[in-house]
Amino acid sequence: GALLILTGQMNGVEVDPVTETAWIECGAQWKVVLAAAQPYGLAPLLGSSPEVGAVGYTLGGGMGWLARKYGMAADSVRYFEVVTPEGSIVRASQSENPELFWALRGGGGSFGIVVGMEIDLYPVATVYGGNLIYPVVEAGEVLRRFRTWIAEMPEEMTASVVLMNFPPIPQVPEPLRGQSVVMVRGCYAGDLAAGEALVNTWREWQPPLIDDFNVMPFSQVGTISSDPVDPVPGLSTGAWLARLSDASIDQLIRYVVPSGGPPLITKAEIRHAGGAIARGEEQGGAYSHRNADLILQLVSITPTPAALAASERHIAALKAALQPDFTGAVFLNFLDGEEALRRTQDAYSAGNFQRLQAIKRQIDPSDRFHHGFAIQPA
């Protein structure tokens, strides 16, 4: 009941170092954009994995390691080129088809086929980034310390804290293979000495098991998260947090850290938002819920249907336990399949969702593009 259009061969990227912009075709991955921009000391607002498609990532909002300083990827778009459901080729920008431009910045691929986009690039050549890895027995202390650490965090630092159950596979380095740990990770895009001083407060508190925070070229930013390059069977879900209470910290440890038997959640990561993300509302765009400071993502590797069912039940129980700290909102880039369709409305403010439905009625009244986000015509 669907037509799948593959765009992988449309992977052209052109960087203009004078205007500090890039033109990106719809099939290009972020790693191609990054490689083209870095020789000029410029950076796109890519996410944690350079292997992700740039356009699809941006249509959902796009939160990466420069987000607190420069905002969401959707905020950096100058214009989209779009094939509409009726077959017209149009440009969407602040001055041309502005309602479509507004919808595409966070509204997903429900309004046509975006065949390319022009984005702003930013002067980032070198950052202070990496991971501090602590024993999982210290997870409670690390999570509470992280909560305090980010309270007055400068916008140059985008950070997260992770409960990680490394799978026992050859791709994982030997010291971490099959181990459970708690990690503090981040990227400081500013004065490198200031970034090191921020991280030193952790080192002074307690030396980590592994410390790979260092000065790095931004071209190596993918090593911070080291997301899998090859396809992996699994599920991803998440939710915005109003706060990170002691009770929620205890529940996260209870449900994520295995107590006999294989882990049912591979990763629980809490990212610090705010900064330029919160200010981005002034630029317009459908992306919503910018005022929340913390977002949780849960990832499970699920090689069999039985493993998937078990992880789904376990995650549902964890979410129920965390409910008092949830805002009720979600970030669709973190959700998979049926959940993304079921919870599309929760990703937007009421006014933004109604506006998206009105634009959908104008652009795609018969709802041909309905396999992405669930935005029905008004």
NORQUIBEL-V73057 format. One record per helix or strand of 3 or more residues. SS is the DSSP state (H for helix, E for strand). FROM is the first residue (numbers start at 1). LEN is the number of residues. If there is no record, write none. Layout:
[[SS;FROM;LEN] [SS;FROM;LEN]]
This chain:
[[E;13;4] [E;21;5] [H;30;9] [H;54;6] [H;67;4] [H;73;4] [E;77;7] [E;89;5] [H;98;7] [E;113;8] [E;126;10] [H;136;17] [E;157;9] [E;180;9] [H;192;14] [E;214;4] [H;218;3] [H;222;4] [E;234;8] [H;246;11] [E;267;6] [H;276;8] [E;294;8] [H;305;21] [H;332;3] [H;337;6] [H;344;4] [H;350;14]]
